[in-house]
Amino acid sequence: MPLLCLTVNTNYDIHIMKPIRSLLLAVACVLLFGVNGFSQSTPQAFTGAQIIPISGEPINNGVLVVHNGKITAVGGSNTRIPNNADVHDVSGKVIMPGLVDTHSHIGEGDGGDRSAAMHPDARIMDSINPRSDSFKRALAGGITSVNVMPGSGLLISGQTVYLKLRDANTIEDMLLVVDEENNIYGGLKMANGTNPMGSGPRPGTRAKAAAMVRDLYVQAQEYKKKIDAADGDESKMPPRNLQLETLVEVLEGKRTVHNHTHKHQDILTAVRLSQEFGYRLVLQHVSEAWKVADEIAEAGVSASIITLDSFGGKVEAAEIKNSNGAILEDAGVLVGFHTDDGITDSRLFLRSAAVGVKNGMSRQKALEAVTIANAKMMDIDDRTGTLEKGKDGDFIILSGDPLSVYTHVEETWIEGAKVWDRANEEDRKYATGGYQIYPGTIHTHHEGGSQ
């Protein structure tokens, strides 16, 4: 702890008039410690907890050290703690990586509209409210990274955005950059099945839906050929087309497609399209995955699924099974859970892993399904999803076993900063409050919602 702040407690006389001294001490402590009571430049060490690193076996009486936003050490009780570290005794608690949600609608954003069936140029980042209380709801559930999506009422509703739930005034403060050189911060939301079907510019049948998608991707292939042929010569470049530019990013592997789909034939249509055009695919929802798990595995695509504790809703999802996770795990598919908030309240995200285990998943794969598996689907696994030296200091402190219904998220940390604390009265209300805290936001969904 810096000497200047120590003088407050040790009554050292620093020979400054009292009013000036008090002011200097207050300013210095704010600058050095910040609003959460510690400095990013001061190592933070957490001792005594069971640590679940995901990348290895649980560590009883473990030590986690974070410095300058990064994990610098994780191990057993003999792990070296820097002499100048702030030490937090969290004996009896559990520490695991911050949760990663591959499909959410927090942030009050939107995407394309009904003027067309496909809007790959629409960016949800242009509509998100970074001060939305829905982000606090996610932090209360231990979520530290999230893929925020447009709805699924269109074949292509627009570009998703990957966010780190830091304290922020602007969306730029939250962005998770996937490709800095090309300014890519997320994937592309696509959908098939009944959601995007309708009248007017939208397809009226499943076959027409697939045909319309194929046609736009063929246009993107031709657009890419013209760009490649120009070889950097601006005079030979085709006119800018924001829709096709986005699809070229998909074709070049810079942007992942997140495809809402439920029925087994729609799942395989989504796979078929990805294979025809060679783009990377994450299947979202896949209610009937249990019918085609081997085909999903053979295609080498990953699946982001949802669990339900009360069934109902659209007929398309009538045959969903909470054993999807176990069946996909057995088939060898990379599988993760998502909230689709507000279908599943972000505060209850850990419950998805518990439901997965209850229905046959292994404990290890269920915990991976809310951490590292999802990080892989979002191309951020080099930064988060496990507790390993060199990764971002994203972690949560739990009151007990992560799969227990009695367990609470007590603290959420992002890049070495505490961003949510259940012991803080203001923060706690986001964990326990209902409509008085989130008026009109819980159990509702914008047009074209997901599930």
Beta strands, then each sheet from edge to edge (+ up, - down):
strand 1: 44-47
strand 2: 50-51
strand 3: 63-67
strand 4: 70-75
strand 5: 86-89
strand 6: 94-97
strand 7: 99-104
strand 8: 143-148
strand 9: 156-159
strand 10: 161-164
strand 11: 188-191
strand 12: 257-261
strand 13: 281-285
strand 14: 302-305
strand 15: 335-337
strand 16: 395-398
strand 17: 409-414
strand 18: 417-421
sheet 1: 4+ 3- 1+ 5+
sheet 2: 2+ 6+ 16- 17+ 18-
sheet 3: 7+ 8+ 10-
sheet 4: 9+ 11- 12- 13- 14- 15-
end
